[in-house]
Amino acid sequence: MPMIQRALLATTMFSAMIVIAGLSGCTTYTWDDGHKETVWGQPTRDETMTKDEVESEAPTYRVPGETPE
């Protein structure tokens, strides 16, 4: 493989890894009208709950930009 193609491949792979790593901590909200909004971070969870308690709990949803109660 010529040196120019290797450099292009390496640059493309590095760029793709940066994009994937950057989006890994995001949460995407999809609204009923089809509008999507991606925000940094993920909904918080109570880390003191047991596995059984977590599995039996109903899912919770947050509205972007509003502080949960």
Backbone bond lengths (Angstrom), bond angles and torsions (degrees), N, CA, C in turn:
res aa  C-N    CA-C-N  psi(-1)  N-CA   C-N-CA  omega(-1)  CA-C   N-CA-C  phi
1 M - - - 1.448 - - 1.533 107.69 -
2 P 1.309 117.75 127.35 1.469 120.33 -179.68 1.531 111.53 -60.56
3 M 1.330 115.23 154.82 1.465 121.90 -175.69 1.526 112.14 -61.01
4 I 1.322 118.89 -36.91 1.467 122.11 -178.50 1.533 110.12 -66.11
5 Q 1.324 117.60 -41.13 1.457 120.89 178.96 1.532 111.20 -65.77
6 R 1.341 117.08 -38.39 1.457 120.54 177.64 1.518 110.80 -63.56
7 A 1.315 116.25 -43.11 1.467 120.14 -179.83 1.530 110.37 -64.25
8 L 1.324 117.23 -41.63 1.458 121.51 179.14 1.527 110.31 -65.15
9 L 1.319 117.39 -42.98 1.461 121.85 178.31 1.524 110.62 -63.03
10 A 1.320 117.46 -44.66 1.461 121.36 -179.91 1.525 110.77 -63.69
11 T 1.315 117.75 -41.34 1.466 121.83 178.80 1.515 110.79 -64.99
12 T 1.314 117.65 -42.34 1.461 122.13 179.37 1.527 110.73 -64.78
13 M 1.316 117.17 -44.86 1.462 121.33 179.69 1.529 110.84 -63.55
14 F 1.323 117.38 -42.57 1.462 121.61 179.42 1.529 110.29 -63.59
15 S 1.309 117.18 -43.12 1.464 121.30 179.22 1.527 110.86 -62.80
16 A 1.321 117.03 -42.58 1.463 121.16 179.24 1.531 110.59 -63.48
17 M 1.321 117.77 -40.45 1.459 121.08 179.43 1.526 111.03 -65.51
18 I 1.321 117.79 -38.14 1.464 121.37 178.59 1.525 110.15 -65.17
19 V 1.326 117.80 -43.30 1.463 121.59 179.92 1.527 110.30 -63.90
20 I 1.314 117.61 -45.39 1.468 121.22 -179.62 1.524 110.60 -64.22
21 A 1.311 117.54 -43.18 1.469 120.95 179.41 1.520 110.81 -65.11
22 G 1.313 117.16 -36.75 1.456 120.93 179.35 1.506 113.26 -67.41
23 L 1.312 117.78 -32.70 1.459 121.51 -178.39 1.525 113.31 -90.26
24 S 1.307 118.06 -6.46 1.458 119.91 -175.38 1.523 113.25 -67.59
25 G 1.312 119.06 -23.10 1.455 121.37 179.05 1.510 113.44 -100.16
26 C 1.309 117.91 20.89 1.462 121.76 -176.35 1.530 111.39 -104.03
27 T 1.315 114.03 156.84 1.450 121.33 173.18 1.517 107.53 -122.52
28 T 1.321 117.97 129.82 1.458 121.27 179.28 1.520 108.93 -106.31
29 Y 1.318 115.15 123.21 1.457 122.02 176.70 1.515 108.44 -98.71
30 T 1.328 117.35 133.53 1.457 122.43 176.14 1.521 108.15 -116.94
31 W 1.331 116.10 125.14 1.458 122.12 -177.20 1.524 110.06 -92.83
32 D 1.324 116.21 165.66 1.472 121.68 -177.95 1.519 112.83 -58.65
33 D 1.333 117.66 -31.53 1.461 120.25 -178.51 1.534 112.71 -82.99
34 G 1.333 117.65 3.90 1.461 121.74 179.07 1.510 113.85 94.20
35 H 1.327 117.95 -8.03 1.461 122.78 179.34 1.530 109.53 -67.33
36 K 1.319 117.48 134.82 1.462 121.55 179.23 1.527 109.30 -119.04
37 E 1.329 115.61 143.24 1.452 121.67 177.47 1.522 108.32 -137.08
38 T 1.316 116.74 127.69 1.455 121.79 179.09 1.519 108.59 -105.39
39 V 1.325 116.25 128.22 1.458 121.39 179.86 1.519 109.33 -124.56
40 W 1.339 116.53 153.65 1.456 121.71 178.99 1.512 109.63 -72.91
41 G 1.307 116.21 146.09 1.455 121.91 176.27 1.510 112.12 86.88
42 Q 1.280 114.63 176.23 1.460 121.47 -179.99 1.516 108.94 -129.63
43 P 1.321 117.64 158.06 1.468 119.38 177.86 1.525 110.97 -56.28
44 T 1.319 116.19 140.99 1.457 120.10 -178.48 1.524 110.74 -74.21
45 R 1.309 115.31 152.14 1.461 121.53 178.56 1.525 108.90 -132.17
46 D 1.302 115.86 152.18 1.458 121.19 176.39 1.521 107.95 -78.43
47 E 1.321 117.19 112.56 1.460 120.92 -175.80 1.520 113.07 -81.38
48 T 1.344 117.46 -2.99 1.462 119.96 -179.54 1.520 112.24 -92.65
49 M 1.333 117.56 -4.26 1.461 121.00 -178.94 1.523 110.59 -78.09
50 T 1.328 115.59 147.93 1.460 120.27 176.53 1.530 109.35 -76.21
51 K 1.321 116.21 167.87 1.465 120.92 179.89 1.532 111.28 -61.49
52 D 1.326 117.23 -40.37 1.465 121.31 179.18 1.527 111.45 -63.98
53 E 1.340 116.59 -40.65 1.469 120.37 178.93 1.528 111.08 -65.31
54 V 1.315 116.21 -40.79 1.465 120.34 179.68 1.518 110.73 -64.72
55 E 1.327 117.31 -43.64 1.463 121.35 -178.22 1.528 112.36 -67.88
56 S 1.339 117.87 -31.30 1.460 120.14 -178.33 1.532 112.59 -85.00
57 E 1.329 117.15 -13.27 1.456 120.93 -178.43 1.536 111.19 -76.67
58 A 1.320 115.86 141.12 1.465 120.43 177.22 1.530 109.31 -71.94
59 P 1.335 117.71 151.00 1.469 119.23 179.12 1.527 110.89 -65.84
60 T 1.326 115.95 146.46 1.461 121.21 177.78 1.516 108.89 -114.60
61 Y 1.307 115.97 146.51 1.456 121.12 -178.44 1.516 109.15 -124.67
62 R 1.324 116.09 142.00 1.456 121.91 178.06 1.514 109.71 -113.95
63 V 1.311 115.72 147.62 1.455 121.45 174.38 1.519 106.90 -92.28
64 P 1.339 118.53 125.39 1.462 120.48 -178.84 1.527 111.11 -56.52
65 G 1.315 115.62 135.87 1.450 121.51 177.29 1.510 114.46 88.53
66 E 1.323 118.24 -9.49 1.466 121.27 179.01 1.521 109.30 -108.16
67 T 1.328 116.11 140.78 1.451 121.39 179.02 1.526 108.95 -80.44
68 P 1.341 118.06 128.70 1.465 119.87 179.26 1.520 110.99 -69.03
69 E 1.317 116.86 153.91 1.475 121.48 -179.73 1.488 111.47 -73.57
